[in-house]
Amino acid sequence: MDQDNDGNNLIRITREAGAADVGQPLDLGLRVRELRKARSWTLEQAAKQAGLARSTLSKIENGQMSPTYEALKKLATGLEISIPQLFTPPSEGQVTGRRVITLRDEGTHHITATYEHDLLAEQLTQKKMLPYRARVRARRMEDFDGWVRHDGEEFLYVLTGTVQLFTEFYEPVTLKRGDSAYYDATMGHNVVSTSAEDATILWVTSLA
Protein backbone atom coordinates (compact mmCIF):
# COMPACT_ATOMS: atom_id res chain seq x y z
CA MET A 1 0.00 0.00 0.00
CA ASP A 2 1.24 3.51 -0.62
CA GLN A 3 0.61 7.03 0.46
CA ASP A 4 -1.74 7.76 -2.51
CA ASN A 5 -4.27 5.06 -1.61
CA ASP A 6 -2.86 3.38 1.45
CA GLY A 7 -4.21 1.02 4.09
CA ASN A 8 -5.39 3.89 6.27
CA ASN A 9 -7.89 4.98 3.61
CA LEU A 10 -8.97 1.43 2.73
CA ILE A 11 -9.47 0.53 6.39
CA ARG A 12 -11.32 3.77 7.15
CA ILE A 13 -13.74 3.24 4.25
CA THR A 14 -14.37 -0.36 5.32
CA ARG A 15 -14.98 0.55 8.95
CA GLU A 16 -17.42 3.30 8.04
CA ALA A 17 -19.52 1.04 5.79
CA GLY A 18 -22.65 -0.45 7.28
CA ALA A 19 -23.93 -0.56 10.84
CA ALA A 20 -22.95 -2.92 13.61
CA ASP A 21 -25.24 -5.88 14.16
CA VAL A 22 -27.16 -6.00 17.42
CA GLY A 23 -26.78 -9.26 19.34
CA GLN A 24 -29.89 -11.22 20.27
CA PRO A 25 -30.65 -13.13 23.50
CA LEU A 26 -29.49 -16.74 23.44
CA ASP A 27 -32.02 -19.27 22.14
CA LEU A 28 -30.92 -22.78 23.22
CA GLY A 29 -32.73 -24.49 20.37
CA LEU A 30 -31.18 -22.13 17.82
CA ARG A 31 -27.77 -22.56 19.45
CA VAL A 32 -28.02 -26.36 19.17
CA ARG A 33 -29.12 -26.11 15.54
CA GLU A 34 -26.21 -23.78 14.72
CA LEU A 35 -23.72 -26.12 16.38
CA ARG A 36 -25.15 -29.06 14.44
CA LYS A 37 -25.09 -27.24 11.10
CA ALA A 38 -21.58 -25.97 11.74
CA ARG A 39 -20.57 -29.65 11.70
CA SER A 40 -22.66 -30.31 8.56
CA TRP A 41 -24.69 -32.95 10.43
CA THR A 42 -28.26 -33.90 9.66
CA LEU A 43 -30.74 -34.29 12.52
CA GLU A 44 -30.29 -38.06 12.27
CA GLN A 45 -26.50 -37.82 12.43
CA ALA A 46 -26.51 -35.43 15.38
CA ALA A 47 -29.12 -37.45 17.28
CA LYS A 48 -27.11 -40.63 16.78
CA GLN A 49 -23.90 -38.87 17.87
CA ALA A 50 -25.61 -37.62 21.03
CA GLY A 51 -27.51 -40.83 21.74
CA LEU A 52 -30.88 -39.10 21.53
CA ALA A 53 -34.00 -39.84 19.51
CA ARG A 54 -34.31 -37.77 16.34
CA SER A 55 -37.72 -36.53 17.49
CA THR A 56 -36.24 -35.39 20.81
CA LEU A 57 -33.49 -33.41 19.13
CA SER A 58 -35.98 -31.89 16.70
CA LYS A 59 -38.19 -30.72 19.57
CA ILE A 60 -35.20 -29.21 21.38
CA GLU A 61 -34.11 -27.30 18.28
CA ASN A 62 -37.63 -26.01 17.69
CA GLY A 63 -38.15 -24.95 21.30
CA GLN A 64 -40.91 -27.50 21.82
CA MET A 65 -39.30 -29.06 24.88
CA SER A 66 -36.74 -28.19 27.54
CA PRO A 67 -33.97 -30.80 27.67
CA THR A 68 -33.23 -32.56 30.93
CA TYR A 69 -29.78 -32.31 32.44
CA GLU A 70 -29.08 -35.82 31.17
CA ALA A 71 -30.07 -34.77 27.65
CA LEU A 72 -27.83 -31.69 27.92
CA LYS A 73 -24.91 -33.91 28.91
CA LYS A 74 -25.56 -36.14 25.91
CA LEU A 75 -25.82 -33.15 23.60
CA ALA A 76 -22.56 -31.67 24.86
CA THR A 77 -20.78 -35.01 24.56
CA GLY A 78 -22.14 -35.58 21.06
CA LEU A 79 -21.13 -32.09 19.93
CA GLU A 80 -17.76 -32.45 21.66
CA ILE A 81 -18.18 -29.32 23.75
CA SER A 82 -18.79 -28.57 27.44
CA ILE A 83 -22.29 -28.00 28.81
CA PRO A 84 -21.61 -24.27 29.47
CA GLN A 85 -20.76 -23.86 25.79
CA LEU A 86 -24.33 -24.83 24.93
CA PHE A 87 -25.41 -21.63 26.67
CA THR A 88 -22.57 -19.43 25.45
CA PRO A 89 -23.33 -17.60 22.20
CA PRO A 90 -20.54 -16.69 19.77
CA SER A 91 -18.71 -13.57 20.97
CA GLU A 92 -20.27 -11.44 18.20
CA GLY A 93 -23.80 -12.78 18.53
CA GLN A 94 -25.43 -15.56 16.57
CA VAL A 95 -23.91 -17.09 13.45
CA THR A 96 -24.66 -14.81 10.51
CA GLY A 97 -23.88 -17.24 7.72
CA ARG A 98 -22.44 -14.42 5.63
CA ARG A 99 -20.65 -15.32 2.42
CA VAL A 100 -19.52 -13.52 -0.69
CA ILE A 101 -17.75 -14.72 -3.82
CA THR A 102 -15.40 -12.54 -5.85
CA LEU A 103 -14.63 -14.08 -9.24
CA ARG A 104 -11.48 -13.40 -11.23
CA ASP A 105 -11.25 -9.75 -12.38
CA GLU A 106 -14.36 -8.76 -10.37
CA GLY A 107 -12.56 -6.86 -7.61
CA THR A 108 -12.67 -3.07 -7.75
CA HIS A 109 -9.44 -1.83 -9.30
CA HIS A 110 -7.39 0.99 -7.77
CA ILE A 111 -4.19 2.18 -9.46
CA THR A 112 -1.55 4.17 -7.60
CA ALA A 113 2.06 5.10 -8.27
CA THR A 114 3.42 2.02 -6.50
CA TYR A 115 0.63 -0.58 -6.48
CA GLU A 116 -2.45 -1.73 -8.35
CA HIS A 117 -5.08 -3.02 -5.92
CA ASP A 118 -8.04 -5.31 -6.61
CA LEU A 119 -10.31 -5.10 -3.55
CA LEU A 120 -12.02 -8.41 -2.70
CA ALA A 121 -15.24 -9.29 -0.82
CA GLU A 122 -16.41 -5.69 -1.07
CA GLN A 123 -20.10 -6.55 -0.69
CA LEU A 124 -19.61 -7.48 2.98
CA THR A 125 -19.87 -4.68 5.52
CA GLN A 126 -18.40 -4.79 9.03
CA LYS A 127 -15.59 -7.10 7.90
CA LYS A 128 -12.82 -7.98 10.32
CA MET A 129 -10.36 -8.54 7.49
CA LEU A 130 -9.65 -6.54 4.36
CA PRO A 131 -8.46 -8.87 1.56
CA TYR A 132 -7.05 -7.59 -1.69
CA ARG A 133 -4.80 -8.64 -4.53
CA ALA A 134 -2.03 -6.28 -5.55
CA ARG A 135 0.36 -5.86 -8.43
CA VAL A 136 3.57 -4.37 -7.06
CA ARG A 137 4.74 -1.62 -9.40
CA ALA A 138 7.33 -0.10 -7.04
CA ARG A 139 10.94 -1.07 -7.78
CA ARG A 140 12.84 0.77 -5.05
CA MET A 141 12.24 2.34 -1.65
CA GLU A 142 12.62 5.79 -3.16
CA ASP A 143 9.33 5.20 -5.04
CA PHE A 144 7.52 5.67 -1.71
CA ASP A 145 6.91 8.84 0.24
CA GLY A 146 8.23 7.33 3.47
CA TRP A 147 6.96 4.32 5.40
CA VAL A 148 3.40 3.00 5.13
CA ARG A 149 1.77 2.53 8.56
CA HIS A 150 -1.78 1.76 9.64
CA ASP A 151 -3.72 0.02 12.41
CA GLY A 152 -3.95 -3.75 12.68
CA GLU A 153 -1.86 -6.67 11.53
CA GLU A 154 -1.16 -7.74 7.98
CA PHE A 155 -0.58 -10.98 6.08
CA LEU A 156 1.22 -11.01 2.74
CA TYR A 157 1.38 -14.00 0.35
CA VAL A 158 3.37 -13.89 -2.89
CA LEU A 159 1.33 -15.14 -5.85
CA THR A 160 3.79 -14.50 -8.70
CA GLY A 161 7.29 -13.10 -9.08
CA THR A 162 9.55 -12.04 -6.23
CA VAL A 163 9.37 -9.10 -3.85
CA GLN A 164 11.50 -7.46 -1.21
CA LEU A 165 9.73 -6.68 2.04
CA PHE A 166 11.09 -3.70 3.95
CA THR A 167 10.06 -3.32 7.59
CA GLU A 168 11.10 -0.65 10.03
CA PHE A 169 12.78 -2.84 12.64
CA TYR A 170 14.12 -5.70 10.50
CA GLU A 171 16.52 -6.25 7.64
CA PRO A 172 14.87 -6.41 4.17
CA VAL A 173 13.85 -9.92 3.14
CA THR A 174 13.28 -11.37 -0.33
CA LEU A 175 10.11 -13.43 -0.82
CA LYS A 176 9.29 -15.57 -3.84
CA ARG A 177 6.14 -17.30 -5.07
CA GLY A 178 4.53 -19.24 -2.22
CA ASP A 179 6.37 -17.33 0.52
CA SER A 180 4.44 -15.28 3.07
CA ALA A 181 4.90 -12.80 5.89
CA TYR A 182 2.76 -11.75 8.86
CA TYR A 183 3.60 -8.50 10.60
CA ASP A 184 2.48 -5.61 12.76
CA ALA A 185 1.09 -3.03 10.33
CA THR A 186 1.73 -0.12 12.71
CA MET A 187 5.40 -0.79 12.00
CA GLY A 188 6.63 0.99 8.89
CA HIS A 189 6.55 -1.33 5.87
CA ASN A 190 6.93 -1.23 2.09
CA VAL A 191 7.11 -3.86 -0.66
CA VAL A 192 8.92 -3.63 -4.01
CA SER A 193 9.10 -6.02 -6.97
CA THR A 194 12.49 -7.59 -7.68
CA SER A 195 11.47 -9.94 -10.50
CA ALA A 196 11.56 -9.09 -14.23
CA GLU A 197 7.77 -8.78 -14.24
CA ASP A 198 5.78 -6.94 -11.60
CA ALA A 199 5.06 -9.34 -8.75
CA THR A 200 1.49 -10.01 -7.56
CA ILE A 201 0.61 -10.62 -3.95
CA LEU A 202 -2.41 -11.34 -1.76
CA TRP A 203 -2.71 -8.95 1.17
CA VAL A 204 -5.05 -9.45 4.14
CA THR A 205 -5.27 -6.66 6.70
CA SER A 206 -7.04 -7.01 10.03
CA LEU A 207 -9.72 -4.42 10.79
CA ALA A 208 -10.58 -5.34 14.39
N, C-alpha and C positions, 0 to 999 in steps of 0.2 A: 504494500500500500504506500502511497506517496502523499505529499503535502497537498496536491491538487484535489484529490478525491480519496482521502485516507480513511483509516478505520474509524477515526473519531466521527466523521460524518456518516459513514455507513451504520455504525452502531447507534448513533443518535436517531437517525431516521427509523431504524428498526424498533428502538425502544418507544418511540412516540406513536407508532402505528397501533391501532386497536386499543381496547380497554381490557383491564385485568378481569379474569373470570372470578366470580364469587363462589366460594366453596359452599357446598350443601351439607346438611346434617347427615351423619352416617346412616345408611339403610343396610341392615345386616344381609337381607336377601340379595340386594344389589351387589354388596361387597362379595358375597359368595359367588354370584354369577360372574362378576368381573375376574375373580381369581381363577375360576374354572376356564373361562374363555381365554385368559392370558396363557393358559397351558394348552389351548386348542383341544380341550376335552369336550365330548358330548355329555349330556346328562347321564347316559348309561355308563360311560367310562368313569366319570367322576364318582357316581354312586358306588360302582364296583370298587374303585380305589379307596373310598371311605368306608366301605362295608355297610352302606345304607341302601334302602330300597329306592328305586328311581322315583317313585311317587312321593316319598318323604323328602328327597332332595328338591324335587320340583316345588313342593309346597313351601319349603324353606325359602327358596329363591323368589317365590311369588308373594311372600309375606302372608301365607295362609296358615302358618303354624309357627310357634316359637320352639326352637330345638331344645331338647333337654341338655343337661351338662354332658351326659354320655354321648349324645349326638354331636355336640360341639367338639368333644375330644376326638371323635372319629373323623369329623370334617378336617380338623387341624392336622391330624396324622395323615389323612389322605392327601391333603394339599401340601404337606411337608412344611408347615409353618407352626408357630406357637398359637395357643388359644387367644392371647391378647392381640395378635396380628389380625385376627378375624374382626376385631372391633377398632382397628387402627386404619383410618383411610390414608391413601397416598398423601404425601406432604403438601401437594398442591391441589388437593380436592380429588374428586372422582376421576377415573380414567376418561380422557376425552376422545380417544380413538382418532386423533387427528392424523392426517396423512396427505402428502402432496407429492406429485411426480413432476420432475423437470426433465423433459426429453432433450436429446442432443440439440444444441443451438437454440434452445428456448429461453435460456437465461437472459436477463436484461444486460445489455452490453454497455460498459463504461470505459472510455479510452482516456488515458492520462499520458503525461510525458514519460512515465517510467513503467506503467503497467496497463494491461487491458483486462478488465474484470468482467466476468459473466456471473451475475448474482443468481443464486439457486434458491429454490423453495420460497420464493417471494410471496406466494399467496398466504402463507401462514403468518399470523400476527402473534405477538407476545412470544417469539422464539427465545430459546435460551442459548442457541448457537446460530452463528451467521456463516453459512457455507458459501464459498464462491470459488470459481475456477479462474486462474489468472495466467496470462501470457506475460512473461517478464521481459520488458523491453530495455530496461536499464542495463548498462554494461560496466559501469564503474560507480564508486561511491559519490563521485563528484556530480553525478546525474541527479542526486537528491539535494533538497534544501534542508540538510541536517537529518537527525534521527527521526524515525517515525515512532510515536508512542501513543498508546491508548489503553483504556481500562481492559481488564480481563486477561485471559490466557489464550494462547494461539497454537494451533497445530498446522504444520506444513507438510505436504506430501508431494514429492516430485513425480510428475506424470511422464514428462518427456524432457530430454536434454539434461544439462547439468547447471547447477546454480552455486553461488557462493553466498552463504548466510553470514551477515555481519551482525553481531550483537554487542551491546555496550560493554559488558563485563567479561567477554570471552574472546579468544582468538577466532578469526574467520574460519569457517569450515566449508569444504566443498561437498555438495550432495548430488548424487546422480539418480537416475530413474529408479524408483522403488525405495529410496531413502526418505526419512522423515525427521522432523524436529518438533519438539513441544517446548514452549518457553513462555515466560512471563512477558506479556505484551506491554506492560508499563516500562519495561527496560527498552532502551533504544534499539531498533532493529531495522535492517534493510536487506533486500535480496537483489542480486544481479545475476544475469545469465552469463555463463562462461563457455557454453557450447556454441558451435557454428550457427545453429538456428536458435531463435528465442526459445527458452525453456517454458514449459507449462507446469503449473503446480495447482494442487487443491489446497485451499486455505480454509480452516474452520476456526472462527473466533468466538469465544464464550461471551455471552451477553449478561449473565447473571452476576 
